[in-house]
Every structure is written in structure tokens, then in C-alpha cells.
Amino acid sequence: MKKLLILTISIIMAFFFVACGENSNHDSGKNPPDYVAGTEGLKYMVNTDKVSATFIGLGTATGSEITIASHYEGVPVTKIKRAALYENETVVKVNIPKQLKSIGPSAFMKAIKLETVSIPNDTALEEIGAYAFKNCTALKNLDIPLTVKVFGEEAVDGCPNFVLNDYKGGSYLGSSINPYIILMRATSSDVTSLTVSKDCRIIYANSFYNCKKLESISFESDANLTAIGNDAFGGCSALKELTIPSSVERIGSSAFGAQRSSMTTMLNEGCTSLTKVTFSKDSKLTYLGERAFDDCVSLVSVVNFEHTKITEVLTGTFMQCTKLNSIKLPKTVTVLNKWVFARCKNLQPNSVFAENGYLQKIEQGVFRENHSYDNVVVPETVTYIGDLCFSQGNTSKVIYLKNPDISTLHVNWNVLDGYGNRITYYVYSETNKAGGWHYVNGVPTVW
């Protein structure tokens, strides 16, 4: 009996010591081969997906150098939380694990003693959030890995010690492996031409904002560019033509267009001399930001737009492109958001709809203040039409709704537009029916 009691106590103590032997990062004890222990006392949390974790702050950790653990509670640490070390005044060096994918907005903003951020060569880092290192005045440099796809606004603004690399009109932030990863700014405010390095991945927000003399942008062959930031070329009023490389996946808000506080209040102009924009037939573009080409008043044609991969056209994307006379929507687009083609006075809505087979929503004011047409055939797939969508032209409008089931439609336009002209609509019908229409020799005709 005594031997059994001693054996039981021994087993209990063994479990006790194993439990007490867990590391300060609260790992499950089943450490993967690439496990790296973090600085004692740092705070983490398991994310809602239960398969990853986030570094959230210093906790009780002390010392000028910290190492963020590779794992917490048995799952990889993939994020640094927003403002995790905001206004920190003690940390000089941070070592991040290779599993980390995202550095959150303002994560190290105003960490005034931070000098070094050590990023492993085999890092998985994809995103550096807005203001992440803003005003880190002691930060000596930041080796940007090739894996980074998102580099937020003002991420490294106010870091005076950074050394940029100049190349054909642009100044770049990069690494020892690739010095041209992020195009940060123009080499001069008087720059007239820019050739973007084939090694560039991201064009930084506001990088060429209001470069009034910039006339041309070219991209080296085999371009690896994936993103053009918000307001990158806004106000470049001398820019004439633009060809977007097929590798570009994202174009930010007002990248070539105006900034607005409202539909009627413009804060700066767009690329007012831009006449032609060409996309590639194998374009990878999936996101086109609000007002991307707003106020490009000389823009006549957008070539191969139908070959992009976007699913919705965001607010005011082509607003006030007064000379634009045709553009084809990608077949993937399901939503036209507010004011997309407002004030496009020469644009025919029927040409916009021609190639699309999935459009469902036409939001408020999409074709507002468009004077070039007197009738529109709305695709059968459309089930929502917003207020003032076809309003304020200089002629009366006739809208032919191709969807024969009026009960499925949400139609919310004014009967009279802003000029006092009447808007009339008819619903498609195969048989003679009041308020119906059909095709006669390919022409919409009221019964």
C-alpha cells in the first residue's frame, strides 16, 4: 500500500514539474522544429481563427532588446497588433519571427529609441501597416523583404536616417538583396519622366503627388510591380499616357485621380492631361480604388479594362472623365458604386454594359449629369438601380429594363431629373403589354 502511495505521489509530482516547465510564452510544450522562444513577459493572444496568434505588447518584459516568440499556445505568431509598441521609449531592437505575416498600423509609431528591426531572410512578412514605423526617429534602416505586398500610408514617414536608392527619376527603399522594392518618391519635384525598375514591387502612397512636370511613366519589361498606392500620381497634370503592367494587382484610391471631400468639393485635381490608359490582356488587377481616375478630363479611352479581374467599380472611379466615350466592364463586375461615371458627358451607358453578364447593382448617380444618350437598355441581371442613377441630362431619358420580373427589381430613381426632364421606363415583355417593350430588328421598341 505504501509503495502504491509513493508511486502515485511520484506520478503527480512528475506532471507538476512538466507543467511548471512550460516556457514564458505559454507554449503547449509541443514545439515545432523552427520554434524560437521569445523574451520573457511579452503579451500575446490567440486569434479567433484558433490557428494563429498576435503579439499585443510588452507586458512585464524589460530590457532594450526584445524577441517576439515564433509560437504561442502551440500556434504561430503571425501578427503584431495595431499600436503594440506605440510611443515606446525603451526598446532599441526588435527581432521578429519568420512566421510573422503582418505588422499592424502604428505598431511602432513614435518608438523613439528603436534603431533596429531584425527580419529573417526566410520571412513570411506580407504586410506593413499604415504608420507602422512613423516618426521612429532613431531607426537606422529597414530591410524590406521581397515577400511584402502591402506597405501602408506613411509607414516610414519621419524616419530621417533611411538611405534611399535613386534610379531613373525615382528614389527607392529596399534591401541588400533588392535595393528597389518600394518606390518612395521622385528624385526631384521637377522630374519629367519616370522609368520604374523591374524589381519594384510597390509604388508608395503620395510618392509623386503633384509632380506637375511629370509627362511620362514607363515600366521595364518583366515588371514585378504589384501595387500602386493611394494618391501616388494625383495632381500630375502633365502626364499624357499610361500603360499598367499585367503584374499589378491593386491600384489605390485617387492614384491618378482627384481627392474630394464630397461630390461637389474637389481638394486637388486629377491627371488632367491623361488621354489614354491601357491595361494588359492578362491583367491581374483585382482592386481599383475610389476615384482612381477621377477628374482625368482629357481621358478618351481605357483599353482592355474588360480584362481586369475586379468585381466592383468603386465610388467615383471614372467621375468627371468628360471626354471618355467608351469603356467595357469586366465580366466579373457585379456592382457599380456611386458616381462611377458621373459627369462623363460623352459616355454611352449601353457600351458600358455590352460585355458584362453579371452586373447586379447600379448605385446612386452612376451616370449622373451625362448628356450623351437618350435611352439605356439595363441588363437582365440587374436587380437594383439607385436614386438619380440616370438623372440630370439635357434630354428626356427612356430606360428599357431587360429583367421581365418587375417584382425582383428595386428601382429608386426620380421621375424628373434635375433639369426637369422626364425619365420613363419600360419592362421587357415577349407579348403585347402596357408598359412593355421588345426588340424589333434589334431595336428596343415599346409595344
PLY file of the C-alpha trace (Angstrom):
ply
format ascii 1.0
element vertex 447
property float x
property float y
property float z
element edge 446
property int vertex1
property int vertex2
end_header
0.00 0.00 0.00
2.81 2.35 0.95
4.62 1.56 -2.32
1.44 2.32 -4.27
1.04 5.64 -2.44
4.66 6.59 -3.14
4.23 5.68 -6.83
1.06 7.79 -7.09
2.76 10.79 -5.47
5.73 10.40 -7.82
3.47 10.45 -10.88
1.62 13.55 -9.63
4.91 15.36 -8.97
6.23 14.41 -12.38
3.19 16.02 -14.06
3.58 19.05 -11.78
7.16 19.66 -12.82
6.36 19.17 -16.51
3.58 21.75 -16.21
5.86 24.17 -14.38
8.47 23.69 -17.08
6.39 25.42 -19.80
8.16 28.46 -21.26
7.18 32.05 -20.57
5.38 32.25 -23.91
2.83 29.67 -22.70
3.62 27.25 -25.49
1.81 23.94 -25.46
5.09 22.06 -24.92
4.92 20.51 -28.39
7.39 22.83 -30.02
7.86 22.62 -33.80
11.41 22.30 -35.22
11.53 26.02 -36.06
10.37 27.15 -32.62
12.03 30.33 -31.27
11.43 31.35 -27.65
10.52 34.96 -27.05
11.53 37.47 -24.42
10.07 36.67 -21.00
6.92 38.64 -20.16
5.76 39.69 -23.64
2.00 39.55 -24.21
0.21 37.55 -26.89
-3.28 36.41 -27.78
-4.63 33.54 -29.84
-6.58 34.85 -32.84
-10.22 33.97 -33.44
-9.18 31.51 -36.15
-7.53 29.43 -33.36
-4.61 28.59 -35.67
-2.53 31.75 -35.27
-1.60 34.28 -32.61
-0.82 38.01 -32.27
1.88 39.84 -30.34
-0.02 42.55 -28.44
2.51 44.36 -26.22
5.44 44.45 -23.83
3.56 43.12 -20.84
6.10 42.76 -18.00
9.12 42.46 -20.30
12.07 44.75 -19.65
15.28 45.46 -21.49
16.20 47.29 -24.67
16.08 44.24 -26.97
13.04 42.02 -27.41
12.46 38.83 -29.37
8.92 38.02 -30.43
8.25 34.30 -29.99
7.61 32.17 -33.07
4.68 30.38 -31.38
2.18 30.98 -28.60
-0.10 28.29 -27.16
1.13 25.96 -29.90
0.19 28.19 -32.86
2.44 30.50 -34.91
2.62 34.21 -34.11
1.62 35.81 -37.41
0.67 39.38 -36.45
1.83 42.37 -34.46
-1.18 44.21 -33.10
-2.07 47.78 -34.01
-0.10 50.19 -31.78
1.59 47.31 -29.92
4.63 49.47 -29.06
3.16 52.89 -29.81
5.22 55.69 -28.21
7.53 53.15 -26.55
10.63 54.76 -25.04
12.73 51.73 -24.04
13.04 49.25 -26.91
16.10 49.63 -29.13
15.97 46.38 -31.12
13.16 44.03 -32.13
13.68 40.53 -33.51
10.64 39.23 -35.36
9.97 35.55 -36.15
9.93 34.21 -39.69
6.26 33.17 -39.27
5.12 36.78 -38.90
2.91 37.92 -41.80
1.60 41.30 -40.69
2.85 44.34 -38.78
-0.25 46.30 -37.77
-0.95 50.00 -38.24
1.01 52.28 -35.87
2.65 49.18 -34.35
5.93 51.00 -33.59
4.86 54.57 -34.26
6.89 57.10 -32.22
9.07 54.37 -30.67
11.77 56.98 -30.40
14.66 54.74 -29.34
14.04 51.94 -31.83
17.13 51.53 -34.01
16.90 48.05 -35.49
14.17 45.68 -36.67
15.66 42.28 -37.48
13.71 40.40 -40.16
14.79 36.84 -41.07
15.84 36.08 -44.65
13.16 33.39 -44.92
10.40 35.62 -43.56
6.70 35.26 -44.45
6.05 39.00 -43.91
3.45 40.32 -46.38
2.04 43.49 -44.83
3.45 46.56 -43.10
0.52 48.68 -41.97
-0.07 52.42 -42.21
2.08 54.49 -39.82
3.78 51.28 -38.63
7.17 52.97 -38.11
6.17 56.60 -38.46
8.38 59.01 -36.50
10.79 56.28 -35.35
13.49 58.91 -35.44
16.33 56.60 -34.36
15.52 53.79 -36.82
18.62 53.34 -38.95
17.11 51.36 -41.80
14.52 48.75 -42.62
15.38 45.80 -44.84
12.19 45.31 -46.85
11.74 41.64 -47.80
10.57 40.59 -51.26
7.52 38.98 -49.68
5.90 42.32 -48.74
2.76 43.04 -50.79
1.19 45.83 -48.73
3.08 48.88 -47.48
0.71 51.28 -45.75
0.48 55.05 -45.97
3.15 56.94 -44.04
4.58 53.62 -42.83
8.09 55.06 -42.58
7.44 58.81 -42.71
9.54 60.77 -40.23
12.43 58.26 -40.28
15.28 60.62 -41.24
18.09 58.04 -41.19
16.87 55.92 -44.09
19.10 55.76 -47.16
17.16 55.66 -50.43
18.42 54.38 -53.77
17.91 56.55 -56.85
17.00 55.09 -60.24
15.71 56.87 -63.36
13.56 59.51 -61.70
12.60 57.66 -58.52
14.03 57.04 -55.04
13.56 53.54 -53.63
13.63 51.76 -50.29
14.87 48.18 -50.44
17.30 45.68 -49.05
20.78 44.31 -49.68
19.18 41.73 -51.98
16.98 44.18 -53.89
17.53 47.93 -53.46
14.43 48.88 -55.47
11.50 47.19 -53.72
9.41 50.26 -52.83
9.32 53.42 -54.93
9.13 56.10 -52.25
9.27 59.43 -54.05
10.54 61.40 -57.03
14.21 62.27 -57.15
13.08 65.86 -57.73
9.80 67.76 -57.75
10.77 68.85 -61.28
11.07 65.31 -62.65
9.65 65.00 -66.18
9.97 61.24 -66.76
9.99 58.10 -64.65
11.13 54.59 -65.50
10.01 52.15 -62.82
12.56 49.42 -62.07
11.51 45.88 -62.93
12.46 44.96 -59.36
9.96 47.40 -57.82
7.05 45.75 -56.01
5.14 48.74 -54.62
4.73 52.41 -55.54
4.29 54.23 -52.23
1.26 56.39 -51.42
1.68 60.07 -52.39
5.06 59.26 -53.96
4.67 61.58 -56.96
1.76 63.65 -55.68
1.51 66.99 -57.50
4.63 66.42 -59.64
3.26 68.89 -62.16
6.04 68.37 -64.72
5.89 64.58 -64.90
4.96 63.76 -68.50
5.69 60.04 -68.85
5.81 56.85 -66.80
7.30 53.68 -68.24
7.84 50.25 -66.76
10.76 47.99 -67.52
9.92 44.66 -69.15
9.27 41.70 -66.86
7.88 44.11 -64.26
7.16 42.71 -60.80
5.07 45.65 -59.62
2.01 44.54 -57.62
0.58 47.74 -56.08
0.23 51.46 -56.78
-0.57 53.37 -53.59
-3.24 55.93 -52.78
-2.70 59.35 -54.39
0.57 58.12 -55.90
0.27 60.30 -59.02
-2.63 62.59 -58.10
-2.23 66.08 -59.50
0.37 65.03 -62.13
-1.28 67.33 -64.62
1.28 66.85 -67.43
1.04 63.03 -67.60
-0.28 62.03 -71.02
-0.48 58.24 -71.41
-0.23 55.26 -69.10
0.24 51.50 -69.56
-0.37 49.39 -66.46
1.83 46.26 -66.22
-0.01 42.93 -66.08
1.57 42.18 -62.68
-0.31 44.99 -60.90
-2.97 43.61 -58.55
-4.00 46.77 -56.72
-4.40 50.46 -57.60
-5.21 52.71 -54.65
-7.74 55.49 -54.16
-7.10 58.64 -56.22
-3.91 57.02 -57.56
-4.24 59.09 -60.75
-7.38 60.99 -59.81
-8.68 63.82 -57.72
-9.25 63.91 -53.98
-12.71 65.02 -52.87
-14.47 65.76 -49.63
-17.82 65.46 -51.45
-19.14 65.09 -54.98
-19.01 68.84 -55.45
-15.86 69.71 -53.47
-12.53 68.76 -55.03
-9.38 69.04 -52.89
-6.93 68.60 -55.75
-7.09 67.81 -59.45
-6.52 64.53 -61.21
-4.16 63.79 -64.12
-5.90 66.31 -66.32
-3.77 65.71 -69.46
-4.04 61.92 -69.37
-5.64 60.79 -72.65
-5.22 57.02 -72.68
-4.91 54.21 -70.10
-4.05 50.70 -71.25
-4.37 47.52 -69.22
-2.85 44.20 -70.22
-4.98 41.40 -71.66
-3.56 39.15 -68.93
-4.06 41.76 -66.20
-4.00 40.55 -62.59
-5.79 43.65 -61.28
-8.36 42.75 -58.58
-8.76 46.11 -56.81
-9.24 49.60 -58.26
-9.67 52.25 -55.58
-12.24 55.01 -55.26
-11.68 57.99 -57.58
-8.67 56.23 -59.14
-9.13 58.25 -62.36
-11.49 60.98 -61.13
-11.09 64.31 -62.96
-8.97 62.88 -65.77
-10.83 65.30 -68.01
-8.78 64.51 -71.15
-9.16 60.73 -70.88
-10.69 59.40 -74.10
-10.10 55.66 -73.90
-9.45 52.90 -71.37
-8.08 49.91 -73.26
-8.52 46.31 -72.09
-10.34 47.31 -68.91
-12.62 44.34 -69.55
-9.65 42.01 -69.00
-9.09 43.07 -65.38
-10.31 40.87 -62.52
-12.15 43.43 -60.39
-15.62 42.52 -59.07
-16.92 46.03 -58.38
-16.13 49.51 -59.59
-15.83 51.74 -56.54
-17.18 55.23 -55.87
-16.25 57.88 -58.43
-13.59 55.76 -60.17
-14.05 57.50 -63.54
-16.04 60.51 -62.36
-15.67 63.68 -64.44
-13.78 61.97 -67.26
-15.66 64.30 -69.56
-14.14 63.05 -72.85
-14.43 59.32 -72.15
-16.65 57.88 -74.88
-16.43 54.12 -74.32
-15.33 51.57 -71.76
-16.19 47.88 -71.36
-16.83 46.39 -67.94
-15.08 43.17 -66.98
-17.46 40.22 -66.97
-16.62 39.77 -63.28
-18.12 43.11 -62.17
-21.34 42.80 -60.17
-21.60 46.32 -58.67
-21.21 49.86 -59.97
-20.89 52.06 -56.91
-21.93 55.70 -56.51
-20.96 58.25 -59.16
-18.67 55.85 -61.06
-19.32 57.56 -64.40
-20.95 60.78 -63.17
-20.22 63.79 -65.40
-18.83 61.53 -68.14
-20.71 63.64 -70.65
-19.76 61.62 -73.74
-20.12 58.11 -72.37
-22.84 55.78 -73.66
-24.17 53.52 -70.86
-25.08 50.84 -73.40
-21.41 50.48 -74.38
-20.51 50.06 -70.69
-22.95 47.17 -70.28
-22.12 45.45 -73.56
-19.66 42.75 -72.42
-20.86 42.23 -68.85
-23.06 39.32 -67.87
-23.08 39.51 -64.08
-23.92 43.11 -63.14
-26.46 43.21 -60.28
-26.39 46.69 -58.73
-26.16 50.16 -60.22
-25.84 52.51 -57.28
-26.80 56.16 -56.80
-25.81 58.64 -59.50
-23.68 56.26 -61.60
-24.47 58.10 -64.85
-25.48 61.40 -63.27
-25.04 64.54 -65.40
-24.38 62.55 -68.55
-25.71 64.32 -71.64
-24.81 61.93 -74.47
-27.68 59.44 -74.56
-31.47 59.32 -74.57
-32.08 55.63 -73.89
-30.50 52.79 -71.92
-31.05 49.04 -72.01
-30.41 47.76 -68.49
-29.11 44.15 -68.42
-31.40 41.38 -67.25
-29.07 40.52 -64.35
-29.56 43.94 -62.71
-31.90 43.89 -59.71
-31.07 47.24 -58.09
-30.94 50.74 -59.54
-30.10 53.62 -57.21
-31.52 57.10 -56.89
-30.60 59.65 -59.56
-28.72 56.96 -61.44
-29.62 58.33 -64.88
-30.55 61.88 -63.86
-29.59 65.38 -64.89
-29.03 65.02 -68.58
-30.16 67.53 -71.16
-32.73 65.23 -72.78
-35.59 63.06 -71.64
-34.48 59.51 -70.81
-36.08 56.21 -71.73
-34.92 53.24 -69.67
-35.54 49.74 -71.04
-35.39 47.17 -68.26
-34.43 43.78 -69.65
-35.45 41.91 -66.49
-39.10 40.91 -67.14
-39.86 40.25 -63.47
-40.51 43.74 -62.07
-41.12 42.23 -58.61
-37.42 41.39 -58.30
-36.32 44.94 -59.06
-35.52 47.75 -56.66
-35.86 50.89 -58.73
-35.21 54.15 -56.89
-34.91 57.00 -59.34
-36.74 60.30 -59.55
-39.41 60.59 -62.25
-37.99 64.01 -63.16
-34.27 64.64 -63.26
-32.55 67.79 -62.09
-33.17 69.56 -65.38
-36.91 68.93 -65.29
-36.66 66.23 -67.96
-38.82 63.17 -67.61
-37.42 59.67 -67.07
-39.64 56.89 -68.41
-39.02 53.18 -68.05
-40.42 50.07 -69.70
-40.16 46.40 -68.75
-39.26 43.72 -71.28
-42.16 41.56 -72.44
-42.44 38.93 -75.18
-46.12 39.75 -75.62
-48.04 42.95 -76.16
-48.32 44.54 -72.75
-48.85 48.05 -71.40
-45.57 49.45 -70.16
-43.69 46.73 -72.01
-41.06 46.68 -74.74
-39.46 44.17 -77.11
-36.89 44.10 -79.90
-37.82 44.84 -83.49
-34.91 44.22 -85.85
-32.54 44.59 -82.90
-34.02 47.94 -81.81
-35.82 48.37 -78.43
-39.45 49.15 -79.24
-42.40 49.91 -76.98
-45.46 47.72 -77.54
0 1
1 2
2 3
3 4
4 5
5 6
6 7
7 8
8 9
9 10
10 11
11 12
12 13
13 14
14 15
15 16
16 17
17 18
18 19
19 20
20 21
21 22
22 23
23 24
24 25
25 26
26 27
27 28
28 29
29 30
30 31
31 32
32 33
33 34
34 35
35 36
36 37
37 38
38 39
39 40
40 41
41 42
42 43
43 44
44 45
45 46
46 47
47 48
48 49
49 50
50 51
51 52
52 53
53 54
54 55
55 56
56 57
57 58
58 59
59 60
60 61
61 62
62 63
63 64
64 65
65 66
66 67
67 68
68 69
69 70
70 71
71 72
72 73
73 74
74 75
75 76
76 77
77 78
78 79
79 80
80 81
81 82
82 83
83 84
84 85
85 86
86 87
87 88
88 89
89 90
90 91
91 92
92 93
93 94
94 95
95 96
96 97
97 98
98 99
99 100
100 101
101 102
102 103
103 104
104 105
105 106
106 107
107 108
108 109
109 110
110 111
111 112
112 113
113 114
114 115
115 116
116 117
117 118
118 119
119 120
120 121
121 122
122 123
123 124
124 125
125 126
126 127
127 128
128 129
129 130
130 131
131 132
132 133
133 134
134 135
135 136
136 137
137 138
138 139
139 140
140 141
141 142
142 143
143 144
144 145
145 146
146 147
147 148
148 149
149 150
150 151
151 152
152 153
153 154
154 155
155 156
156 157
157 158
158 159
159 160
160 161
161 162
162 163
163 164
164 165
165 166
166 167
167 168
168 169
169 170
170 171
171 172
172 173
173 174
174 175
175 176
176 177
177 178
178 179
179 180
180 181
181 182
182 183
183 184
184 185
185 186
186 187
187 188
188 189
189 190
190 191
191 192
192 193
193 194
194 195
195 196
196 197
197 198
198 199
199 200
200 201
201 202
202 203
203 204
204 205
205 206
206 207
207 208
208 209
209 210
210 211
211 212
212 213
213 214
214 215
215 216
216 217
217 218
218 219
219 220
220 221
221 222
222 223
223 224
224 225
225 226
226 227
227 228
228 229
229 230
230 231
231 232
232 233
233 234
234 235
235 236
236 237
237 238
238 239
239 240
240 241
241 242
242 243
243 244
244 245
245 246
246 247
247 248
248 249
249 250
250 251
251 252
252 253
253 254
254 255
255 256
256 257
257 258
258 259
259 260
260 261
261 262
262 263
263 264
264 265
265 266
266 267
267 268
268 269
269 270
270 271
271 272
272 273
273 274
274 275
275 276
276 277
277 278
278 279
279 280
280 281
281 282
282 283
283 284
284 285
285 286
286 287
287 288
288 289
289 290
290 291
291 292
292 293
293 294
294 295
295 296
296 297
297 298
298 299
299 300
300 301
301 302
302 303
303 304
304 305
305 306
306 307
307 308
308 309
309 310
310 311
311 312
312 313
313 314
314 315
315 316
316 317
317 318
318 319
319 320
320 321
321 322
322 323
323 324
324 325
325 326
326 327
327 328
328 329
329 330
330 331
331 332
332 333
333 334
334 335
335 336
336 337
337 338
338 339
339 340
340 341
341 342
342 343
343 344
344 345
345 346
346 347
347 348
348 349
349 350
350 351
351 352
352 353
353 354
354 355
355 356
356 357
357 358
358 359
359 360
360 361
361 362
362 363
363 364
364 365
365 366
366 367
367 368
368 369
369 370
370 371
371 372
372 373
373 374
374 375
375 376
376 377
377 378
378 379
379 380
380 381
381 382
382 383
383 384
384 385
385 386
386 387
387 388
388 389
389 390
390 391
391 392
392 393
393 394
394 395
395 396
396 397
397 398
398 399
399 400
400 401
401 402
402 403
403 404
404 405
405 406
406 407
407 408
408 409
409 410
410 411
411 412
412 413
413 414
414 415
415 416
416 417
417 418
418 419
419 420
420 421
421 422
422 423
423 424
424 425
425 426
426 427
427 428
428 429
429 430
430 431
431 432
432 433
433 434
434 435
435 436
436 437
437 438
438 439
439 440
440 441
441 442
442 443
443 444
444 445
445 446
